[in-house]
Amino acid sequence: MLRLVSRAGLMTTLAFAAPAWATDPAEEPPPADQEITVTGVRQAYRGDFTLAEIPQSIAQIDEAVVRENNFVRLADALDLNASVSRQNSLGGLFDSFAVRGFAGDENIPTGYLVNGFNGGRGFGGPRDVAGIERIEVLKGPAAALLGRGEPGGTINLVTKQAEIGRTFGSAAVQAGSFDRVRTEGDVNLALTGGLTARLIGYAEDGDTFRDQVHLRRWGLLPSIGLAIGPATRLTYDFEWTRVETPFDRGIVVLNGDFDTVPRDRFLGEPGDGDHVARATGHQLRVQHDFGSNWSLLVGASLRDTLLTGFSSDAELVPSRQKIFVDGRSLSRQRRSRRYDSRQWVIRAELSGEFEVAGLRNRVLVGADHDRFDNDQQFGRVRPAIVTGSTTDRAGYVLDILDPVYGRFPLPTPGPQNDRLDVQQSTGLFVQDQIELTDRLQLRIGGRYDDVSLRTLNRLTGIDSHRSAGRFSPQAGIVYRLNEPLTLYAAYGEGFRANIGTDVTGAIFDPETSRSKEVGVKLTALGGRLTGTLAVFQLDKANVLASDTGNPGFSVAIGKARSRGIELDLTGRLPGDVEVLLSYAYLDAEARSTLLEPNFNFQIRPGDPLVNIPAHNLNVQASKRFAIAGRDALIGGGIQHVGERSGETGTAFTLPAHTLARVFGEVEAIEGLTVFASVQNLFDARWYANSYSPLWVQPGAPRTAAIGLRAAF
């Protein structure tokens, strides 16, 4: 691909074969003040298309925007796009989000792609943004091509890769609130004319706004690029990361009072120690160009993760929870986890073009195979049923108003779940986009998936097997109305095997989906302002939710639907003001009836899906200028998240919140920049996600950081 990077860091990704202005008259060459860097790496699943030609809404979050905001977590960066909603994050130990209202399996981290490879389902801890060049939010009915994803969309992380023939680097150090210190570095070294190594690393240590919760994390993310002649490139990427922090379920909310306890109060047990999340990953990709019209991309990916630790969590069953009796004695269960996963993927695709009857056809043909091994050993000991004679020790009680940690010996968890899930998927896909006229293009395609799932429950001895296959069609149309506006419509079907079983050992039916979308794309101000307005509806069947009474297992809740409107705008306005605006209205709801026997709640058609706000908005503006001849930047943003359901099947609701942030930087001397940021500027009280009123994750208060960045 050809990567065009403006000084402000807003990025337009184009195909390698030809610049966008050569294939789309609505897009002009970049202005003279842009730097052009050719990396020669083709984007997986993309083909030779400009963004305006794709019948799909695609939002891109560039590294420069993330860096200016001083975001260091993937979850914070994804907040920049309003179609993405935070979900329950397993005590802060994995990434979980929904796109257009649909989140996937609550018991497994939300899946995402890394350079086009499935790579997000393991338990390696929350993803750091170090090593990420850009984040692509691929929305809508694209499952026919990508496969096994949520119908709302897929997140693709494009990593920083070795750039052939160049030597450059940067390093940064910063200090922030709660005694947090972070360092990171990125060095690209041209070793020979065709061999380049890129070395990326980060380390972070410090407290958090939560009492008793300390955080340590580090990672090494090197990349090697090798040019084998003018038409072939080999790229190898390595990932080695570690996160150490206590498991933290958050706060409790009694009778709708979000001031029940301070937002910094830890309700776990310091004696449990840290949970440790580790990840080791490898990616190898080979690209070969057959002249100017055809290209082959072949690759493989392997990622191992391991999460281990103990935690003390609030008991959710009312009959075992003393806090519902006196309003202060929190009965807790103690849990142990050893979650071991391995995912490996191989994939190949051939893209190119030809003419038939005078019509230009651009095709993409490929195949992939994915295997995911998920080995979960989970133990727990629960508090006794509350009676008049139940002691605080039997309830493993913590006084939420005056906590005394270490009051009782730590209970020893007994086996609750010891299960191995092995999911294998093989997919074949084909896509053809036909230029019917110089304004009208038609896309047709489809994907066939063959999926098998084995679940071995070592505690019960039940060994379950299931396999299924399905063809998922895709269709889209693109019409360039005039120079600034392009209309599009798309339809797609999706298919994904549900991993795991219910508590009896039965494997669930595969999840199926249908997606419809229409929209308009804008390219104005000579390509400096781009945007997409879309209207969509997504329908899913065989949807799962966590089995609250049996952790690690799921229950089928039937059908769900999400529909809405979204608007994404990004670009540079006159006066060199960089803007980013993202808004989404989502109506995501259950479409089936379910009675949950353990907690006696009922899901009814029309009930909202958990943690999905109806309204979500993120707007940001920044400007570069000079101070005493030195480059400087100042900017700010506002995020508004509306009310949303905080528990499946009940009326518990998380309140809306509005957060403000400011950021800036100035070049102190040539090659050395001072930067600073303040998140939650007005110290609003907010809540990131919730599973129940006793497991509510509070958001961070006002948080500041300042640092130095050197570059050569």
N, C-alpha and C positions, 0 to 999 in steps of 0.2 A: 504494500500500500504506500501511498505518498502521504506524508504527515506534514501538515501545514500548521505551524505554531505561531500565533501572534504574540506580541510582547505581553499582552494582558493574560495570556494563558488560555484563551478560549480556543478550542480545537475543532477543526473540521477534518473528518477522516474520509479519504477518497480512495478509489481503487488504484492499484499500481499501474494498470495497463494504460490509462489515459487520465489526464486531469479533468476535473468535473466540468470546467467551463468548455471543454471540448465535446462533452457529451450532453450537456444541458445548457441551453442558451440562457436560462434564467439565472445561472451562476457565473460570475465573472472571475477573472484571475485575481489572486490575492493582491492587496495593496503593496506598494513598494517597501513599506516599513515592516513587512513580515519576513521572518527568517524561514527558509525552506530546508528541511532535512529529509533525505530519502533513506528510509530504514530497510526497504525491500522485503518486509514481512507482510504477507497477505492475511487478511482477517478471515478466520474460520466461519463457515456458514454464510458468508456475505456475498461472494461473487463480485463481479465488476459492475457496481452500481453506486451512484451517488445517493445520499440520504433522501433527496427529493424524489428519486425514482422508486423507492421501496414503499409498497402499500402497507405501511406499518408505522406506528409511532415509536420513535427511538430518541431517547434523551441521553446526552453524554455529559458526564461530570469530569472535567479535566483536572489533572494533577495540580495545575497552577491555582485553580479555584480552591481546591482542598488545602493547598499549602498556605494561601493567603488567609484563610479562615483559621489556620493552625489546627485543623481536625487531624486526629491521629487514629481514630477508629472508623472502620467501615460503616458502622451504624450511624455515626454522626454525619459522615459524608452522604449517606443515602437520604438523610433528612432534607437534603437540598431538592429532592424530587418529591412532589406532593402525592404521587401515585403509590409511594412506598410507605407502609405503616409498620411501626415497631410491634413485635409480638413478644410473648413470654420467652425469656432468654435463659432459662434453667439457672437461676441464681447468678446471672451475669457471666455464665461460662460458655455460652455459644451465641452465634448470630441467628436471629430469627426475625423474619419480616414478611409482610404480605405485599404483593403487587396487585393493584386494582382490586383489593379486598379478599384475595385468596392466598392462604398461607402454607398449605401443605400439612405434612405430618407434624403434630405438636411434640412428639417424642424424639425427633431427630432434627439437628440443625437444618435451617432452610438451605436447600441446594442452590448453588450458583455455578457458573462456568468460569474457568480460568484459562484464558486464551482459547476458548471454544471447547475445553474439556470439562466434563462434570468433575467438580472438585470441592464442593462445599458441605457435603453431608457428614463428614467426619467430626470428631470431638476434639479438635485442635485448639479450642479457645476462640475468643472473639478475634476477628481478622484485623490486623494492623494495616494502615494505608501505605506504610513504607514499601517501596517496590512496585506500587501501582501507578501506571502511566495515565490511565483513565478508567472510568466506570461507565459501562453502557447499560442503560435500562431499556431492555428490548421488550416492548409492550405488545399485547394483543395476540391475535391468532397465528402465532408462528410455530406452534407445537408440531405441525406437520413436517417441519424441517428440523427443528432442534430435537424434538422428541423428549418424552418423560419429564417435561417441565410443567409448571402451573400455567393454566390458561390465561391468567392475568398478566404474565410476563416472566422474563428471566433476566437475572443480573449477570453480566459478563465482565470479568475483571481482566483488563489488558495490562500485563505486567511490563515493567521496564526491562528491555532486552539489550543485549550487547549491540552497539552500533558500530558496524564495520568501518575500520580505518580512522576512527576519531579517538582522541584522548581528551578527557575532561573530567571534572569531578566537583563535588560539593560536600560540605560537612556542616552540621548544626548542633548546637547545644542550647537547651532552654531550661528554665526553672519556673515553676508555677505554684499555684495554691496547693495547700496541704502537703508542702515539702516535696513536691513531685519534681524529679530531675529526669531529663531525657536527652539522649545523644543519638545521632544518626549520621550515616555517611553513604556516599554514592560515587564510585570512581569507575570510569570507563577507560580501559587501557588497550590501545592498539598494539598488539604484541608483534604481529607481522602484517604484511599487506592484506592478508585475507583472514587473519585470526584476531579476534578481540575478546577480552574478558571484561565483564562488568561486575563489580563487587559492591553489594548493598547490604547494610546491616543497621540494626537499631538496638537500643537498650533503654529501659525505663524503670524507675524505682521511686516509690513514694507512698504516702498515705492517700486516702480518699476522704470524701466528705462524710463517709459512714464510719462511725466509731468501730474500732477493732479491725477494720478492713484495710490491710496493707496490700499493695500490688507490686509485683515484679514481673517483667516481661522482656524478652529479647528475641532477636531473630537474625538469621543470615540468609540472604536471598541472591546468590550469585547467578550470573548468566554467561554463557559462552556462545559466541557466534563465529561461524566458519563459512567463508565464501568459497565454494568449490567451483571455480570457473565463473563466467559472467551470468549463468542462468540457474545456478543451484546454491541454495543456502541451507546450512544446518544450524539449528539453535538448540541449546540445552539449558534448562533452568532448574535450579535446586532450591528447596525450601527446608529450613530447619528452624523451628520456633518453639518457644516455651512460655507458658503463663503460670504464675503461682499467685493465688489469692484465696481467701476464705469464701466458701459458698454462702451466698447472702440472698435470702428470700425477700428482704425488704421489710416493710412495716405492716401493721394491722390497722384496719379501719373499722371501727365499731359503730353501728347504727348510722352509717353515712357520714360520720365525723372524721374528716381527714386530718384533724389535729389531735387524734387520739394519742399519738406519741410524736415526739420531734422527728424530723426527717432524717436525722443522723443516728437514730438509736438502732443499734444492732441487736437483733432478737435471736441470734444463733448462739453458739458456744465457742469462745476462743480456743478452748482445749481441743476442738476438733482439728485444728491446724489448717493448712492450706489444701485446696484442691489444686492439682497440677495437671495441666493440659499440654500435650506435646504433639508436634506434627513434623513429619519428614516427607518431603515430596520430590518427585522427579518428573520433568517433562522433556521429551525429545521430539523435535519437529524438523521435517525436511520439506523444503519447497523447491520445485523445479518448474521453470517457465519454458514452454514449448513455443518459442517465438513470441509474438505480441498478443496472440489471441487465446492461448490455452495455458493453463497452469495446474500443476498437481501438488496437493498438500497432504502429507502423510505424517502421522505422529502417534505417540503413546504417552500415557501419563500414569504414574503410580503414586499414591498418597497413603501413608500410615498415620493414624492418630491414636492417642491413648489419654483417657481422662480418669484420674483416680482421686479418692478422698472421702472424708466423712463430713456430715453436716447434721445440724439440729434444726428442724423445721417445724413450724406451727402445724399442729394436727388440724385437719379440715373437717373430720366427721363430727357433727354437733354433739353426739352422745359421749364423745371422748374429750371434749373441749371445755375446760373449766372456765375459760374467759367469758363464756356465755352465761355463767352463773354469777360471777362477782365483778366482771368488767376489768380485771387486772391480772389474773393468774393465767398465763398462757401455757396450755398443755402442749408439749412438743414430742415429736417422734425423732428418733436418730436413724440416719441413713448412711449406707456405704455404697460406693460406686466404683466399678471398674469397667469402663466402656472402651472397648478396643475395636477399631475399625480399619479396614483396608479397602481402597477403591482403585481399580485399575481400568484404564480405558485405552482402546486403540481405535483410530479413525483415519479415514482417507476420503478425499474429495477431489473431483476433477471439475474445473470450471473453464468455460470458453464460449465462443460464439460462432455462428454460421448463418448463412442465409438460405431460406427456402421460399421460392416464388417471390423473390424480392423483399421478403420480410426478414428483418434481423431477429435472430433467436439467441438469447443468452441463457445458457444452461448451467446447472449445477447438479452433479451426480455424486453420490457418496454412500458410505457405509460406516457404521461404528459398532463396537462391542464394549459393553460396560459390565463389570462385576463389582458388587458391593458386599463385603462381609462385615456384618455388624454383630459383635460379640458383647453382650451386656450381662454383667453380674451385678445384681442390685440386692442389697439387704436393708432391712429396717426392723426396728422395735418400736411398738406403738404405746402410747399412754393407756392406762386403764380406763374403763368406762367410769364416768363421773357419778359417784354416789355420795351420800353423806359421810361415808367412812373412807373415801379415797384420799390417800395422803398425797402431798405435793411431790414426794419422791416417786410415787407410783405414776404420777402424771408428768414427771420430768418437767416441772413447772418453772417458768421464769416470770417474775413480777415485771410487767412492762412499764410500770410507773417508777420502780426503783430496782433495776436489775442487779442481781448479785450473781456473777458468773462463777462457775465451778462449785456451785452449792451442793450438787449431788455427783456421785460417781457416774462416769460416762457409760450409758447402757451399751450392751453389745448387740449389734444388729444381727438378726437371723436371716437366712436366705429367703428372699421374696421372689426373685426372678433371676434365672440363669438360662440365657437363651442365645442361640446363634441363628441369625437370619442371613441367608445367602441369596442375593438377588442377581440374576444374570439377564442381560437384555442385548439383543442384536437388532439393529435397525438398518434399513435401506431407504434412501430418499432420493428424490429427483425433483427438479424444479426447472421450469422454462418460462422466461419472460419474453414476450413477443411484442415488437414494435409494430403496431398495426398502422399508425400514421406517425408523423413527426411530433404529435401531441399525445397520442393515445397508446398505452401499453397494457397488455394483459399478462397476468402471472397465473400459471397453473402448476400444481405440484402435488406431491403426496409422500407419505412415509409409511412403511410397513414395519411394525415392531413385533418381535417374538420374545416373550418374557417368561422366565421361570423363577419361582420362589420356593425356597426350602426354609422351614422354621423348625429348629430342634429345641424343645424345652427339656433341659436336662433335669429339672426337678420332677416333672411328671412323666418323663420318658416319651412324650408325644412328639412324633416326627412327622410334620405336615409338609405336603408338596402341592404345588399348583403351577400350571402353566397356561398361558393365554397368548393370543396373537390378534392383531387388528391392523387394518389399513386406515390411515387418517388423511383425508384430503385437505387441500389448501387451494384457495383461489383469491385473486386480488386484481384490481384495476386501478390504473393511474392515468389521470388526464391533466395535462398542463393547460390551465385555463388562460393564463397570460403570464407575463414575465414574473410578477411576484408570487402568484398563487398556483398551487397544484392541488387538485382534488384526488381523493383515493377512497377505495372501499375494499374490505377484506372479509373473508370467511375462512374459518379453520376448525378442525376437530382435533381433539387430543386424547391420548391414552397413556395411562400410567398405572403400573402395578402398585397396590398398597402393600407396604412392607409390614411384617409382623402379623400377629394374630389377636383374637380376643382372648379372654381369660380361659376359655375352654380349649384353646388350641386351634380354632377354626381360622383359616386364612380368608381374608375378605375378598370380595369381588374387586376387579380392577376399577380404578377411577376413570371416568370418561367425561369429556367436556365438549361444548360447542361455543364458539366465539364469533361475534359479529362486531364490525367496527366501520365507521365512516369518518372522514376527517378532511381537513384542509391544511396544507403546508405553505408556509410563508418564507420567501427569500427576498429581502429588501435591502436598501441602502448599499447596493453593490455587493451583496453577500455578507455585509456586516451584521445584519439582524435576521435571525432565523427563528421559526417557531412552528408549532403544530397544535391545532385544535381538533379534538377527537371526541366522538360519542360512541359508546360501546355497550354491549351486553354479553355477559359470560354466564353459562349454565354448566353446573357440575352434578354428576351423579356418583353414588357410592362414596360420599365424603366421610372421613373419620374425624373423631375427636378423642382426646385422652380419656381413658377410663379412670375417673377420679378415685374410685374405690380400689383400683388395682393398678398402682403405678407401673409404667412400662408397657401396659397393654392399652388397647384402643377399643372404642365402640363405634359402630356405624350410625351416623345421624341422617343418612339419606341424601337428599338433594339440597343444593344451595345455588343462589343466584347473586350476581353482582352486576350493576349497571351504573353508568355515570357519565360525567363530562370532565375532560381535563384540558388544561392549557399549559404549554411550555414555551417560553420565549427566552432567548439568550442572544447577546450581541453587544455591539459598540454603537452608542448613540452619538450624534454630533456633540462636540465638546470633549470627545474621548472619555465618555462615561460608560463603563462596562456595566451591563444590567443582566440580571437573571431573575426570571419570574416563573413560578410553577404553582399551579392551582389544580385541585381535584375535588369534585363532588362525587361521593361514592354512596350507593345504596346497596349494601351487601347484607343478605339475609338468608336464613334457613328457609327451605321450601318443603320440609317434611316434619312429621310429628315423632317425638321420641320421649319416653318416660325414663328418667335415670333413677334406678331403684335405690342406690346407695345414699343419695342426697335428696331424693324425693323432689327433684325439679323436672320440669317438662319443657322440651323444646317444641315450639309451635311454628307453623309457617308464618313468616313475617318477623320472627325474632332476629335482631341484629347479630351479625357475627362478631366475636369478641375482638376487642382492641382495634376496630376499624372505625375511624371518625368519618362523619358525613362530609365535613369540610376540612380541608388541609391546604395550607398556603405557605409558600416560602418565597420571599422577595429579597433581592440583594442589589446593591449598587456600590461601585468603587471607581476611583479616579486616580490616575497617575499624574504626577506633576514634578516640578523641580524645586529643591530648596538649596540655595547657595550653589547651584550647579550640580547638585546631587539628585539622583532619581529617588522619588518617594511615592508612596501609595497610601490612601486612606479609604476605608469602606465600612459598610455596615449592612446588617440584614435583620429581617424579622421573620419568625416562624409562628404560625398560628395553627393549632391542632384542636379540632372541635371535640365535643363530648363523644364518648364511645363506651360501649359495653365493657365492663370489667370482669364479667364472669358469664360463662355459657349458661343460658337457660334461666337467669335471674334478672332482677331489675337493677342490680348493682352497676353503677355508672361512674366512670372516671370523668372529672370535670375538664372543661376546655382550658387551654393555657396559651399564652402568647409570650414568646421569648425574643429578646433583642440581643444582638451581638455587634461588636465593633472590632476592627482590626486595622493594622497599619504596619508599614515598614519604611525604612529610609537607609540609603546607602551611606555608611559612615565614611569609608574610604573605598577606593576601587577594589572590588572583589569581596568586600565585607559589608553585610547588611544587618541592621538591628531590626527585629520584628517584635510585635506584641499583639495580644488579643485579649478580649474580655467576653466570655460567654455568659448568658443569662444576666445581662447588664443590670436589670432592675430587680434582681434577686427574687424572681417569681417562684412560687411554690407549684411544682408540676409533677406529673407522674408519667413515667415512660411506658409502662405496661402493667398488666395485672392478670392474675389467674383466678384469684378469689379475693374477698375482702381481707383475708388473713395473709395473702401473698401479694402485696402491692409494691412495685418498684418505684421509689421516689426518684425524681430527677435531681441533678446536681444544682446547688445554689450558685451564686455569682462566683465565677472561676476565672482567674487571670493567669497569664503566662507572658514571659519576656525571654528573648533569646538572641543569639548571634548565628548568622549563616555565612560561611565563606565559600567562594566558588572560584574555579580556575578553568 
